[in-house]
Amino acid sequence: MSRFDESLAASQQLIDAALEREIAGAGAALRADGSAECIDCGCTISPARRRVYPSARRCLECQVFAEKEAYLR
């Protein structure tokens, strides 16, 4: 096996491990109970949002802002 192949295999293992962590984190978030108040602004999360997304931890406005921030990084 060449050094390139070894490096490629090591990179793939790192990617696979990161993906497994993301999947586990997403599963935990889906199983977790959300909160009645937004973790960013403290406002009450709307009942409609809680019905659609029971594990919500942010109000819709703060979630949109957080996702835009993450996208722009």
MODELLER restraints for C-alpha pairs under 7 A, 6 or more apart:
rsr = mdl.restraints
at = mdl.atoms
rsr.add(forms.Gaussian(group=physical.xy_distance, feature=features.Distance(at['CA:29:A'], at['CA:55:A']), mean=6.70, stdev=0.5))
rsr.add(forms.Gaussian(group=physical.xy_distance, feature=features.Distance(at['CA:30:A'], at['CA:55:A']), mean=6.04, stdev=0.5))
rsr.add(forms.Gaussian(group=physical.xy_distance, feature=features.Distance(at['CA:32:A'], at['CA:55:A']), mean=5.81, stdev=0.5))
rsr.add(forms.Gaussian(group=physical.xy_distance, feature=features.Distance(at['CA:33:A'], at['CA:54:A']), mean=6.62, stdev=0.5))
rsr.add(forms.Gaussian(group=physical.xy_distance, feature=features.Distance(at['CA:33:A'], at['CA:55:A']), mean=4.79, stdev=0.5))
rsr.add(forms.Gaussian(group=physical.xy_distance, feature=features.Distance(at['CA:34:A'], at['CA:54:A']), mean=5.95, stdev=0.5))
rsr.add(forms.Gaussian(group=physical.xy_distance, feature=features.Distance(at['CA:34:A'], at['CA:55:A']), mean=3.71, stdev=0.5))
rsr.add(forms.Gaussian(group=physical.xy_distance, feature=features.Distance(at['CA:34:A'], at['CA:56:A']), mean=4.82, stdev=0.5))
rsr.add(forms.Gaussian(group=physical.xy_distance, feature=features.Distance(at['CA:34:A'], at['CA:57:A']), mean=5.12, stdev=0.5))
rsr.add(forms.Gaussian(group=physical.xy_distance, feature=features.Distance(at['CA:35:A'], at['CA:56:A']), mean=6.73, stdev=0.5))
rsr.add(forms.Gaussian(group=physical.xy_distance, feature=features.Distance(at['CA:35:A'], at['CA:57:A']), mean=5.49, stdev=0.5))
rsr.add(forms.Gaussian(group=physical.xy_distance, feature=features.Distance(at['CA:36:A'], at['CA:44:A']), mean=5.74, stdev=0.5))
rsr.add(forms.Gaussian(group=physical.xy_distance, feature=features.Distance(at['CA:36:A'], at['CA:45:A']), mean=5.59, stdev=0.5))
rsr.add(forms.Gaussian(group=physical.xy_distance, feature=features.Distance(at['CA:37:A'], at['CA:43:A']), mean=5.44, stdev=0.5))
rsr.add(forms.Gaussian(group=physical.xy_distance, feature=features.Distance(at['CA:37:A'], at['CA:44:A']), mean=4.43, stdev=0.5))
rsr.add(forms.Gaussian(group=physical.xy_distance, feature=features.Distance(at['CA:37:A'], at['CA:45:A']), mean=5.48, stdev=0.5))
rsr.add(forms.Gaussian(group=physical.xy_distance, feature=features.Distance(at['CA:38:A'], at['CA:44:A']), mean=6.18, stdev=0.5))
rsr.add(forms.Gaussian(group=physical.xy_distance, feature=features.Distance(at['CA:38:A'], at['CA:45:A']), mean=6.00, stdev=0.5))
rsr.add(forms.Gaussian(group=physical.xy_distance, feature=features.Distance(at['CA:38:A'], at['CA:57:A']), mean=5.57, stdev=0.5))
rsr.add(forms.Gaussian(group=physical.xy_distance, feature=features.Distance(at['CA:38:A'], at['CA:58:A']), mean=4.21, stdev=0.5))
rsr.add(forms.Gaussian(group=physical.xy_distance, feature=features.Distance(at['CA:38:A'], at['CA:59:A']), mean=5.29, stdev=0.5))
rsr.add(forms.Gaussian(group=physical.xy_distance, feature=features.Distance(at['CA:39:A'], at['CA:57:A']), mean=5.94, stdev=0.5))
rsr.add(forms.Gaussian(group=physical.xy_distance, feature=features.Distance(at['CA:39:A'], at['CA:58:A']), mean=5.67, stdev=0.5))
rsr.add(forms.Gaussian(group=physical.xy_distance, feature=features.Distance(at['CA:40:A'], at['CA:58:A']), mean=6.58, stdev=0.5))
rsr.add(forms.Gaussian(group=physical.xy_distance, feature=features.Distance(at['CA:40:A'], at['CA:62:A']), mean=6.73, stdev=0.5))
rsr.add(forms.Gaussian(group=physical.xy_distance, feature=features.Distance(at['CA:45:A'], at['CA:58:A']), mean=6.82, stdev=0.5))
rsr.add(forms.Gaussian(group=physical.xy_distance, feature=features.Distance(at['CA:45:A'], at['CA:59:A']), mean=4.83, stdev=0.5))
rsr.add(forms.Gaussian(group=physical.xy_distance, feature=features.Distance(at['CA:50:A'], at['CA:56:A']), mean=6.43, stdev=0.5))
